[in-house]
């Protein structure tokens, strides 16, 4: 059976990114369920934070839907600009991760939650930037690079 590169990338990047969010939620004194319900409040409104287990499932589904869009955009870009796979993977992965960070933290979150951009707390900004590059941008670039051997 042939594995779909896009589906594999979606599962890998989505899992790496949500695992990172789970760890940081616990380290910050929160809970995984609370973090996931917080994600659900994005598309479903503030009431989703009170949905219990269902809210956590809705948040997880929301996360993977967003990740699906991020991965699909990468594969779309590769079809338009195949030269991206000839550049060093770490460069394209870093640039794509930075672009995702700007879209999410500079457009999506301010529109929905009114969060400031650029962030006033640079450490929190770096914590948010890290997974976009290392758990989304880099894996996508590595999975789709041209073999130069």
VEXDREN-2710 file (C-alpha; in Angstrom, 1 decimal):
% VEXDREN-2710
k/r/px/py/pz
1/UNK/0.0/0.0/0.0
2/UNK/1.3/3.4/-1.0
3/UNK/1.6/6.0/1.8
4/UNK/0.4/9.5/1.0
5/UNK/3.2/12.1/1.7
6/UNK/0.7/14.8/2.6
7/UNK/-1.3/12.6/5.0
8/UNK/1.9/11.4/6.7
9/UNK/3.1/15.0/6.9
10/UNK/-0.2/16.1/8.4
11/UNK/-0.2/13.4/11.0
12/UNK/3.5/13.9/11.9
13/UNK/3.4/17.7/12.1
14/UNK/0.1/17.8/13.9
15/UNK/1.2/15.3/16.5
16/UNK/4.6/17.0/17.1
17/UNK/2.9/20.4/17.4
18/UNK/0.1/19.3/19.8
19/UNK/2.5/17.3/21.9
20/UNK/4.6/20.5/22.3
21/UNK/1.5/22.4/23.3
22/UNK/0.5/19.7/25.8
23/UNK/3.9/19.8/27.5
24/UNK/4.0/23.6/27.7
25/UNK/0.4/23.7/29.1
26/UNK/1.4/21.4/31.9
27/UNK/4.7/23.2/32.6
28/UNK/2.8/26.5/32.7
29/UNK/0.5/25.0/35.4
30/UNK/-2.5/24.3/33.2
31/UNK/-4.0/21.1/31.9
32/UNK/-4.0/19.4/28.5
33/UNK/-7.8/19.4/28.6
34/UNK/-7.9/23.1/29.4
35/UNK/-5.5/23.9/26.6
36/UNK/-7.5/21.8/24.1
37/UNK/-10.8/23.5/25.2
38/UNK/-9.0/26.8/24.7
39/UNK/-8.2/25.8/21.1
40/UNK/-11.9/24.9/20.6
41/UNK/-13.0/28.4/21.7
42/UNK/-11.4/29.8/18.5
43/UNK/-14.0/28.5/16.0
44/UNK/-16.7/27.5/18.5
45/UNK/-16.8/30.6/20.8
46/UNK/-16.0/31.1/24.4
47/UNK/-18.7/28.6/25.5
48/UNK/-16.6/25.7/24.1
49/UNK/-14.3/26.2/27.2
50/UNK/-17.2/24.7/29.3
51/UNK/-17.8/21.6/27.1
52/UNK/-15.7/19.3/29.2
53/UNK/-14.4/16.3/27.3
54/UNK/-16.3/17.2/24.2
55/UNK/-14.6/20.6/24.2
56/UNK/-11.2/18.9/24.4
57/UNK/-12.1/16.7/21.4
58/UNK/-13.4/19.7/19.5
59/UNK/-10.1/21.5/20.3
60/UNK/-8.0/18.5/19.1
61/UNK/-10.1/18.4/15.9
62/UNK/-9.6/22.1/15.4
63/UNK/-5.9/21.7/15.9
64/UNK/-5.7/19.0/13.2
65/UNK/-7.9/21.0/10.9
66/UNK/-5.5/24.0/11.1
67/UNK/-2.5/21.7/10.7
68/UNK/-4.2/20.3/7.6
69/UNK/-4.5/23.7/6.1
70/UNK/-0.8/24.4/6.9
71/UNK/0.4/21.2/5.3
72/UNK/-1.9/21.6/2.3
73/UNK/-0.6/25.2/1.8
74/UNK/3.0/23.8/1.8
75/UNK/2.2/21.1/-0.8
76/UNK/0.3/23.7/-2.9
77/UNK/3.4/26.0/-2.8
78/UNK/5.6/23.1/-3.8
79/UNK/3.5/22.5/-6.9
80/UNK/3.8/26.2/-7.9
81/UNK/7.4/26.7/-6.9
82/UNK/9.2/23.3/-7.1
83/UNK/12.5/25.1/-6.8
84/UNK/11.7/25.3/-3.0
85/UNK/12.8/21.6/-2.8
86/UNK/16.2/22.5/-4.2
87/UNK/17.0/25.1/-1.5
88/UNK/18.5/23.9/1.8
89/UNK/15.7/22.2/3.8
90/UNK/16.6/24.1/6.9
91/UNK/16.2/27.4/5.1
92/UNK/12.8/26.6/3.5
93/UNK/11.6/25.0/6.7
94/UNK/12.6/28.0/8.8
95/UNK/11.0/30.5/6.3
96/UNK/7.8/28.5/6.1
97/UNK/7.6/28.2/9.9
98/UNK/8.2/31.9/10.3
99/UNK/5.4/32.6/7.8
100/UNK/3.0/30.3/9.7
101/UNK/3.9/32.0/12.9
102/UNK/3.2/35.4/11.4
103/UNK/-0.2/34.3/10.0
104/UNK/-1.3/32.6/13.2
105/UNK/0.1/35.1/15.7
106/UNK/-0.2/38.2/13.6
107/UNK/-3.5/37.7/11.9
108/UNK/-5.6/34.8/13.2
109/UNK/-5.1/35.2/17.0
110/UNK/-5.4/39.0/17.0
111/UNK/-8.6/38.8/15.0
112/UNK/-10.2/36.2/17.2
113/UNK/-8.8/37.0/20.7
114/UNK/-7.3/40.5/20.3
115/UNK/-3.8/39.3/21.2
116/UNK/-1.1/41.8/20.5
117/UNK/1.4/41.4/17.7
118/UNK/4.3/41.5/17.9
119/UNK/4.1/39.9/21.4
120/UNK/4.9/42.1/24.3
121/UNK/6.6/39.2/26.1
122/UNK/9.5/38.1/23.8
123/UNK/9.9/34.8/25.7
124/UNK/6.3/33.9/25.0
125/UNK/6.8/34.9/21.4
126/UNK/9.8/32.6/21.1
127/UNK/7.9/29.8/22.7
128/UNK/5.1/30.2/20.1
129/UNK/7.6/30.5/17.2
130/UNK/9.6/27.4/18.1
131/UNK/7.1/24.8/17.1
132/UNK/6.1/26.5/13.9
133/UNK/9.7/26.2/12.7
134/UNK/10.9/23.0/14.3
135/UNK/7.7/20.9/14.4
136/UNK/6.0/22.1/11.2
137/UNK/8.4/23.9/8.8
138/UNK/11.4/21.6/9.3
139/UNK/9.6/18.3/9.0
140/UNK/7.7/19.5/5.9
141/UNK/10.9/20.6/4.3
142/UNK/12.7/17.4/5.2
143/UNK/9.9/15.2/4.0
144/UNK/9.7/16.9/0.6
145/UNK/13.3/17.8/-0.2
146/UNK/15.0/16.7/-3.3
147/UNK/17.5/13.9/-2.8
148/UNK/20.9/15.5/-3.7
149/UNK/23.0/12.3/-3.4
END
